[in-house]
């Protein structure tokens, strides 16, 4: 079994990306690409969130070591999509 070599939320997201890259074409050939995307996205979003958000009642995990990232995530989660810096405002133009 491999170990996470970096900050979990980043390393896990990178591994989810690798899974999508590797399995997308076989899933598409079987008409399962949306299922693959949803399954990997669910894991890729939920697991890191659970480890970073203090209000979830989970053990501290990454929140203690990665306080800055945890605070940044909480700030991002309070933004609306329309005002978020993560939203591509040029889309649809």
N, CA, C and O atoms as a MOPAC input file, in Angstrom:
PM7 MOZYME 1SCF
protein

 N      0.84700 1    -1.17700 1     0.00000 1
 C      0.00000 1     0.00000 1     0.00000 1
 C      0.88800 1     1.23400 1     0.00000 1
 O      1.85700 1     1.30600 1     0.75600 1
 N      0.56600 1     2.18600 1    -0.83000 1
 C      1.37200 1     3.39800 1    -0.89600 1
 C      0.96400 1     4.37400 1     0.20700 1
 O     -0.14700 1     4.31700 1     0.73500 1
 N      1.88000 1     5.25300 1     0.53300 1
 C      1.60300 1     6.28400 1     1.52900 1
 C      1.49900 1     7.62900 1     0.82600 1
 O      2.10200 1     7.83600 1    -0.22700 1
 N      0.74100 1     8.53000 1     1.40800 1
 C      0.63200 1     9.86700 1     0.86000 1
 C      1.90400 1    10.61600 1     1.20600 1
 O      2.28000 1    10.72200 1     2.37300 1
 N      2.56200 1    11.13200 1     0.18300 1
 C      3.86100 1    11.75200 1     0.38600 1
 C      3.76800 1    13.25200 1     0.64400 1
 O      4.73500 1    13.86500 1     1.09700 1
 N      2.63900 1    13.83100 1     0.36600 1
 C      2.48400 1    15.27800 1     0.49400 1
 C      1.23800 1    15.56500 1     1.34000 1
 O      0.60300 1    14.64800 1     1.86100 1
 N      0.91200 1    16.80600 1     1.46300 1
 C     -0.30300 1    17.25000 1     2.11700 1
 C     -1.47300 1    16.46100 1     1.51700 1
 O     -1.68300 1    16.49300 1     0.30400 1
 N     -2.22900 1    15.75900 1     2.35200 1
 C     -3.25200 1    14.82000 1     1.89800 1
 C     -4.20200 1    15.41800 1     0.87000 1
 O     -4.42100 1    14.81300 1    -0.18000 1
 N     -4.77100 1    16.58800 1     1.14100 1
 C     -5.77800 1    17.15400 1     0.24200 1
 C     -5.22000 1    17.35100 1    -1.16900 1
 O     -5.93200 1    17.14300 1    -2.15100 1
 N     -3.95800 1    17.74700 1    -1.27300 1
 C     -3.34600 1    17.91500 1    -2.59300 1
 C     -2.97500 1    16.57700 1    -3.20700 1
 O     -3.24000 1    16.33500 1    -4.38400 1
 N     -2.36600 1    15.71500 1    -2.42000 1
 C     -1.92600 1    14.42400 1    -2.92900 1
 C     -3.12200 1    13.57100 1    -3.34000 1
 O     -3.09300 1    12.93200 1    -4.39100 1
 N     -4.16400 1    13.55600 1    -2.53000 1
 C     -5.34900 1    12.77600 1    -2.84600 1
 C     -6.01700 1    13.30000 1    -4.10900 1
 O     -6.43900 1    12.51300 1    -4.95700 1
 N     -6.11800 1    14.61300 1    -4.24400 1
 C     -6.70600 1    15.19400 1    -5.45400 1
 C     -5.88200 1    14.82400 1    -6.68500 1
 O     -6.44000 1    14.53700 1    -7.74300 1
 N     -4.58500 1    14.83000 1    -6.55100 1
 C     -3.71000 1    14.44000 1    -7.66100 1
 C     -3.92600 1    12.97800 1    -8.03400 1
 O     -3.93200 1    12.63200 1    -9.21500 1
 N     -4.10100 1    12.12700 1    -7.03900 1
 C     -4.34400 1    10.71300 1    -7.30700 1
 C     -5.70500 1    10.50900 1    -7.97200 1
 O     -5.84600 1     9.64400 1    -8.83700 1
 N     -6.70200 1    11.29300 1    -7.57900 1
 C     -8.01000 1    11.21600 1    -8.23300 1
 C     -7.88600 1    11.63400 1    -9.69700 1
 O     -8.49200 1    11.02300 1   -10.57700 1
 N     -7.10800 1    12.66600 1    -9.94900 1
 C     -6.85300 1    13.09700 1   -11.32200 1
 C     -6.21400 1    11.97100 1   -12.12800 1
 O     -6.59400 1    11.72500 1   -13.27300 1
 N     -5.24000 1    11.28600 1   -11.52400 1
 C     -4.58400 1    10.16700 1   -12.20700 1
 C     -5.57800 1     9.06100 1   -12.54400 1
 O     -5.51700 1     8.47000 1   -13.62200 1
 N     -6.49000 1     8.78500 1   -11.61900 1
 C     -7.50800 1     7.76600 1   -11.89000 1
 C     -8.37600 1     8.15600 1   -13.08400 1
 O     -8.65700 1     7.33700 1   -13.96000 1
 N     -8.79400 1     9.42100 1   -13.10300 1
 C     -9.60600 1     9.88300 1   -14.24000 1
 C     -8.82800 1     9.76300 1   -15.54100 1
 O     -9.36300 1     9.29100 1   -16.54400 1
 N     -7.58900 1    10.17900 1   -15.53200 1
 C     -6.75500 1    10.12500 1   -16.73100 1
 C     -6.62000 1     8.69200 1   -17.24500 1
 O     -6.72300 1     8.43700 1   -18.44400 1
 N     -6.39000 1     7.77500 1   -16.32700 1
 C     -6.15000 1     6.37500 1   -16.69400 1
 C     -7.43000 1     5.64600 1   -17.11500 1
 O     -7.40700 1     4.85700 1   -18.05900 1
 N     -8.52800 1     5.90100 1   -16.43600 1
 C     -9.73700 1     5.11000 1   -16.66000 1
 C    -10.80800 1     5.79800 1   -17.50000 1
 O    -11.84800 1     5.19100 1   -17.75700 1
 N    -10.60000 1     7.02800 1   -17.93400 1
 C    -11.64400 1     7.73500 1   -18.67000 1
 C    -11.97800 1     7.06600 1   -20.00500 1
 O    -13.15000 1     6.83800 1   -20.30600 1
 N    -10.97300 1     6.75700 1   -20.79000 1
 C    -11.25300 1     6.15900 1   -22.10700 1
 C    -11.94200 1     4.79300 1   -21.99700 1
 O    -12.90900 1     4.55000 1   -22.72000 1
 N    -11.47400 1     3.88300 1   -21.10900 1
 C    -12.21500 1     2.63100 1   -20.96100 1
 C    -13.65900 1     2.84600 1   -20.48300 1
 O    -14.57100 1     2.14600 1   -20.92300 1
 N    -13.86200 1     3.81500 1   -19.58000 1
 C    -15.21700 1     4.09900 1   -19.10500 1
 C    -16.06900 1     4.67000 1   -20.23100 1
 O    -17.24400 1     4.32600 1   -20.36300 1
 N    -15.48300 1     5.53200 1   -21.03100 1
 C    -16.21300 1     6.12200 1   -22.15500 1
 C    -16.61500 1     5.04700 1   -23.15500 1
 O    -17.72000 1     5.08500 1   -23.69700 1
 N    -15.73000 1     4.09400 1   -23.40400 1
 C    -16.02600 1     3.00800 1   -24.34000 1
 C    -17.20900 1     2.16400 1   -23.86300 1
 O    -17.91100 1     1.55400 1   -24.67000 1
 N    -17.42300 1     2.13500 1   -22.54800 1
 C    -18.53100 1     1.35400 1   -21.98200 1
 C    -19.71000 1     2.24200 1   -21.58600 1
 O    -20.62000 1     1.79800 1   -20.88700 1
 N    -19.68900 1     3.49600 1   -22.03700 1
 C    -20.74400 1     4.46300 1   -21.72700 1
 C    -20.89900 1     4.66600 1   -20.21800 1
 O    -22.01400 1     4.72200 1   -19.70100 1
 N    -19.76000 1     4.77500 1   -19.52000 1
 C    -19.75800 1     4.96300 1   -18.07700 1
 C    -18.90500 1     6.15100 1   -17.64200 1
 O    -18.51900 1     6.24000 1   -16.47700 1
 N    -18.60900 1     7.06000 1   -18.56200 1
 C    -17.71500 1     8.16100 1   -18.20900 1
 C    -18.31200 1     9.10000 1   -17.17100 1
 O    -17.58600 1     9.60800 1   -16.31600 1
 N    -19.61500 1     9.34200 1   -17.22500 1
 C    -20.23500 1    10.22600 1   -16.23500 1
 C    -20.20100 1     9.56300 1   -14.85500 1
 O    -19.94700 1    10.22800 1   -13.85100 1
 N    -20.45400 1     8.26800 1   -14.80700 1
 C    -20.38500 1     7.55300 1   -13.53100 1
 C    -18.97500 1     7.63600 1   -12.95600 1
 O    -18.80600 1     7.87100 1   -11.75900 1
 N    -17.97400 1     7.44600 1   -13.79100 1
 C    -16.58000 1     7.55700 1   -13.34000 1
 C    -16.30500 1     8.96300 1   -12.81200 1
 O    -15.73300 1     9.12300 1   -11.73300 1
 N    -16.70900 1     9.96900 1   -13.56200 1
 C    -16.46900 1    11.35200 1   -13.13800 1
 C    -17.14700 1    11.66300 1   -11.79900 1
 O    -16.54100 1    12.29100 1   -10.93100 1
 N    -18.38100 1    11.23300 1   -11.63100 1
 C    -19.09700 1    11.48800 1   -10.37700 1
 C    -18.47500 1    10.73000 1    -9.20600 1
 O    -18.34000 1    11.28200 1    -8.11400 1
 N    -18.10300 1     9.48900 1    -9.42300 1
 C    -17.51200 1     8.68900 1    -8.34900 1
 C    -16.18500 1     9.27800 1    -7.88800 1
 O    -15.94000 1     9.40300 1    -6.68900 1
 N    -15.33700 1     9.63700 1    -8.83500 1
 C    -14.02900 1    10.18600 1    -8.46900 1
 C    -14.17900 1    11.59800 1    -7.90400 1
 O    -13.48300 1    11.96100 1    -6.95500 1
 N    -15.07600 1    12.39100 1    -8.47500 1
 C    -15.28000 1    13.74600 1    -7.96000 1
 C    -15.81400 1    13.71500 1    -6.53400 1
 O    -15.40700 1    14.52700 1    -5.70300 1
 N    -16.71300 1    12.79600 1    -6.24400 1
 C    -17.25200 1    12.69400 1    -4.88500 1
 C    -16.13100 1    12.41400 1    -3.89000 1
 O    -16.03700 1    13.07300 1    -2.85400 1
 N    -15.29300 1    11.44700 1    -4.19900 1
 C    -14.17300 1    11.13000 1    -3.30200 1
 C    -13.17800 1    12.28000 1    -3.25600 1
 O    -12.68700 1    12.63900 1    -2.18500 1
 N    -12.88000 1    12.85600 1    -4.41300 1
 C    -11.88400 1    13.91800 1    -4.50300 1
 C    -12.28000 1    15.20100 1    -3.80500 1
 O    -11.42000 1    16.00500 1    -3.44700 1
 N    -13.57200 1    15.40300 1    -3.60700 1
 C    -14.04000 1    16.59700 1    -2.90200 1
 C    -14.34800 1    16.31700 1    -1.43800 1
 O    -13.95000 1    17.08200 1    -0.56000 1
 N    -15.04500 1    15.23900 1    -1.17700 1
 C    -15.51600 1    14.97000 1     0.18100 1
 C    -14.37700 1    14.62800 1     1.13800 1
 O    -14.31800 1    15.17600 1     2.23900 1
 N    -13.49200 1    13.75400 1     0.74900 1
 C    -12.41900 1    13.33600 1     1.66600 1
 C    -11.55400 1    14.51900 1     2.12500 1
 O    -11.34600 1    14.67800 1     3.32800 1
 N    -11.04500 1    15.35200 1     1.21200 1
 C    -10.26300 1    16.50400 1     1.68000 1
 C    -11.08700 1    17.49900 1     2.50300 1
 O    -10.57800 1    18.06200 1     3.47200 1
 N    -12.35100 1    17.72200 1     2.13200 1
 C    -13.18800 1    18.63600 1     2.91200 1
 C    -13.35600 1    18.14600 1     4.34200 1
 O    -13.24800 1    18.92600 1     5.28800 1
 N    -13.61700 1    16.87000 1     4.49500 1
 C    -13.80600 1    16.30800 1     5.83200 1
 C    -12.56600 1    16.48200 1     6.69500 1
 O    -12.66900 1    16.60900 1     7.91500 1
 N    -11.41200 1    16.48800 1     6.07800 1
 C    -10.16800 1    16.61800 1     6.83700 1
 C     -9.80900 1    18.06800 1     7.14200 1
 O     -9.01000 1    18.32200 1     8.04400 1
 N    -10.38100 1    19.02400 1     6.41200 1
 C     -9.99900 1    20.42500 1     6.57700 1
 C    -11.02000 1    21.29800 1     7.29700 1
 O    -10.64600 1    22.31100 1     7.88700 1
 N    -12.28800 1    20.93500 1     7.26300 1
 C    -13.31300 1    21.80600 1     7.84600 1
 C    -13.55200 1    21.42800 1     9.30700 1
 O    -13.95400 1    20.29900 1     9.59000 1
 N    -13.31200 1    22.35200 1    10.23600 1
 C    -13.44400 1    22.02300 1    11.65600 1
 C    -14.87200 1    21.76200 1    12.11200 1
 O    -15.06600 1    21.04800 1    13.09600 1
 N    -15.86300 1    22.30300 1    11.45000 1
 C    -17.24000 1    22.16700 1    11.91600 1
 C    -17.83400 1    20.79000 1    11.65000 1
 O    -18.98500 1    20.54400 1    12.01300 1
 N    -17.09400 1    19.90000 1    11.03700 1
 C    -17.61500 1    18.57900 1    10.68800 1
 C    -17.55600 1    17.58100 1    11.84900 1
 O    -18.08000 1    16.47300 1    11.73600 1
 N    -16.93100 1    17.96000 1    12.94900 1
 C    -16.84900 1    17.07400 1    14.09100 1
 C    -15.84300 1    15.94300 1    13.92300 1
 O    -15.86300 1    14.97700 1    14.68500 1
 N    -14.98200 1    16.05300 1    12.94900 1
 C    -13.96900 1    15.04400 1    12.70000 1
 C    -12.73000 1    15.33400 1    13.55200 1
 O    -12.56300 1    16.45500 1    14.03400 1
 N    -11.86400 1    14.34000 1    13.74000 1
 C    -10.59200 1    14.61800 1    14.42800 1
 C     -9.79600 1    15.67400 1    13.65700 1
 O    -10.02700 1    15.85400 1    12.46200 1
 N     -8.88000 1    16.36400 1    14.30000 1
 C     -8.18000 1    17.49400 1    13.66600 1
 C     -7.46900 1    17.17200 1    12.35300 1
 O     -7.49700 1    17.98300 1    11.42700 1
 N     -6.83500 1    16.00800 1    12.25600 1
 C     -6.14700 1    15.58800 1    11.03700 1
 C     -5.31300 1    16.71800 1    10.44300 1
 O     -4.39000 1    17.21000 1    11.09100 1
 N     -5.62500 1    17.13300 1     9.22100 1
 C     -4.81800 1    18.13300 1     8.53700 1
 C     -5.05300 1    19.55800 1     9.03200 1
 O     -4.24800 1    20.44700 1     8.75300 1
 N     -6.13500 1    19.78500 1     9.75500 1
 C     -6.44700 1    21.15500 1    10.18200 1
 C     -5.37800 1    21.74400 1    11.07800 1
 O     -5.11400 1    22.94500 1    11.01300 1
 N     -4.75900 1    20.93000 1    11.90900 1
 C     -3.73400 1    21.42200 1    12.83100 1
 C     -2.47000 1    21.80100 1    12.07400 1
 O     -1.89800 1    22.86800 1    12.29900 1
 N     -2.04500 1    20.93900 1    11.19100 1
 C     -0.80300 1    21.16300 1    10.44300 1
 C     -1.01200 1    22.17100 1     9.31800 1
 O     -0.10400 1    22.94100 1     9.00400 1
 N     -2.16900 1    22.17500 1     8.72300 1
 C     -2.45700 1    23.02900 1     7.55400 1
 C     -3.50200 1    24.08800 1     7.88000 1
 O     -4.54400 1    24.17600 1     7.22900 1
 N     -3.21000 1    24.87700 1     8.88300 1
 C     -4.16700 1    25.90300 1     9.32500 1
 C     -4.45800 1    26.93100 1     8.23000 1
 O     -5.60800 1    27.33100 1     8.04600 1
 N     -3.43300 1    27.35500 1     7.51000 1
 C     -3.63500 1    28.36800 1     6.46500 1
 C     -4.54100 1    27.82900 1     5.36800 1
 O     -5.46300 1    28.52200 1     4.93700 1
 N     -4.29700 1    26.61100 1     4.91000 1
 C     -5.12400 1    26.02100 1     3.86700 1
 C     -6.55700 1    25.81300 1     4.34300 1
 O     -7.50700 1    26.01000 1     3.58500 1
 N     -6.70300 1    25.41800 1     5.59300 1
 C     -8.02700 1    25.22600 1     6.16400 1
 C     -8.79800 1    26.54900 1     6.19900 1
 O     -9.97900 1    26.59900 1     5.85300 1
 N     -8.12500 1    27.60600 1     6.61800 1
 C     -8.76200 1    28.93100 1     6.65800 1
 C     -9.11400 1    29.41400 1     5.25300 1
 O    -10.17000 1    30.01300 1     5.05100 1
 N     -8.23800 1    29.15800 1     4.28300 1
 C     -8.52200 1    29.55000 1     2.90600 1
 C     -9.74000 1    28.80600 1     2.36200 1
 O    -10.58200 1    29.38900 1     1.67900 1
 N     -9.82200 1    27.51200 1     2.67300 1
 C    -10.96800 1    26.72600 1     2.23300 1
 C    -12.25500 1    27.26100 1     2.83800 1
 O    -13.25200 1    27.42400 1     2.13500 1
 N    -12.24100 1    27.53200 1     4.12500 1
 C    -13.44600 1    28.06600 1     4.76300 1
 C    -13.86100 1    29.39500 1     4.14300 1
 O    -15.05200 1    29.65000 1     3.96200 1
 N    -12.89000 1    30.24200 1     3.81600 1
 C    -13.20800 1    31.51700 1     3.17000 1
 C    -13.82300 1    31.30000 1     1.79200 1
 O    -14.78600 1    31.97400 1     1.42500 1
 N    -13.27100 1    30.36100 1     1.03000 1
 C    -13.81300 1    30.05900 1    -0.30500 1
 C    -15.24800 1    29.53900 1    -0.22400 1
 O    -16.07900 1    29.85300 1    -1.07500 1
 N    -15.52800 1    28.74600 1     0.80300 1
 C    -16.85600 1    28.15700 1     0.92900 1
 C    -17.91900 1    29.18300 1     1.29400 1
 O    -19.10800 1    28.90600 1     1.13500 1
 N    -17.53200 1    30.35100 1     1.77300 1
 C    -18.51000 1    31.39300 1     2.08500 1
 C    -18.82900 1    32.25700 1     0.87000 1
 O    -19.78800 1    33.02800 1     0.89900 1
 N    -18.04000 1    32.14000 1    -0.19700 1
 C    -18.25400 1    32.94200 1    -1.39900 1
 C    -19.40600 1    32.37700 1    -2.22900 1
 O    -19.67300 1    31.17500 1    -2.21500 1
 N    -20.06900 1    33.25700 1    -2.93700 1
 C    -21.03700 1    32.77400 1    -3.91800 1
 C    -20.27600 1    32.47800 1    -5.21200 1
 O    -19.17900 1    32.99600 1    -5.42300 1
 N    -20.84400 1    31.66600 1    -6.05100 1
 C    -20.17400 1    31.30800 1    -7.30000 1
 C    -19.88900 1    32.55000 1    -8.13900 1
 O    -18.82100 1    32.66200 1    -8.74100 1
 N    -20.82400 1    33.46600 1    -8.17900 1
 C    -20.66800 1    34.65300 1    -9.02200 1
 C    -19.51300 1    35.54000 1    -8.59000 1
 O    -18.94800 1    36.25400 1    -9.41800 1
 N    -19.14700 1    35.51200 1    -7.30600 1
 C    -18.07000 1    36.38000 1    -6.83200 1
 C    -16.76100 1    35.63200 1    -6.60600 1
 O    -15.74200 1    36.24700 1    -6.29100 1
 N    -16.78300 1    34.33500 1    -6.76100 1
 C    -15.59400 1    33.53200 1    -6.49700 1
 C    -14.51300 1    33.76400 1    -7.54600 1
 O    -14.79600 1    33.87600 1    -8.73900 1
 N    -13.26700 1    33.83600 1    -7.07500 1
 C    -12.13200 1    33.94700 1    -7.98300 1
 C    -11.93400 1    32.64700 1    -8.75300 1
 O    -11.23400 1    32.63000 1    -9.76500 1
 N    -12.53700 1    31.56400 1    -8.29000 1
 C    -12.40900 1    30.26800 1    -8.96200 1
 C    -13.35900 1    30.13900 1   -10.15000 1
 O    -13.19900 1    29.23700 1   -10.97200 1
 N    -14.34000 1    31.02700 1   -10.24900 1
 C    -15.33000 1    30.97200 1   -11.31900 1
 C    -14.79300 1    31.65200 1   -12.56500 1
 O    -14.25800 1    32.75700 1   -12.48400 1
 N    -14.92600 1    31.01500 1   -13.70300 1
 C    -14.47400 1    31.58000 1   -14.97500 1
 C    -15.54600 1    32.52500 1   -15.50200 1
 O    -16.52300 1    32.09600 1   -16.11500 1
 N    -15.35000 1    33.81400 1   -15.25500 1
 C    -16.33800 1    34.82400 1   -15.64400 1
 C    -16.38800 1    35.03600 1   -17.16500 1
 O    -17.33800 1    35.63100 1   -17.67400 1
 N    -15.38300 1    34.55800 1   -17.88100 1
 C    -15.39500 1    34.72400 1   -19.34200 1
 C    -16.18300 1    33.61500 1   -20.03200 1
 O    -16.45900 1    33.71400 1   -21.22700 1
 N    -16.54800 1    32.57100 1   -19.30900 1
 C    -17.30000 1    31.46700 1   -19.91100 1
 C    -18.66700 1    31.97800 1   -20.36400 1
 O    -19.33000 1    32.72500 1   -19.64500 1
 N    -19.06300 1    31.58300 1   -21.51600 1
 C    -20.36000 1    31.96600 1   -22.04900 1
 C    -20.36400 1    33.28600 1   -22.79300 1
 O    -21.40700 1    33.74200 1   -23.26200 1
 N    -19.19700 1    33.89900 1   -22.90000 1
 C    -19.13700 1    35.18000 1   -23.63800 1
 C    -18.97700 1    34.92300 1   -25.10400 1
 O    -18.90700 1    35.86500 1   -25.89300 1

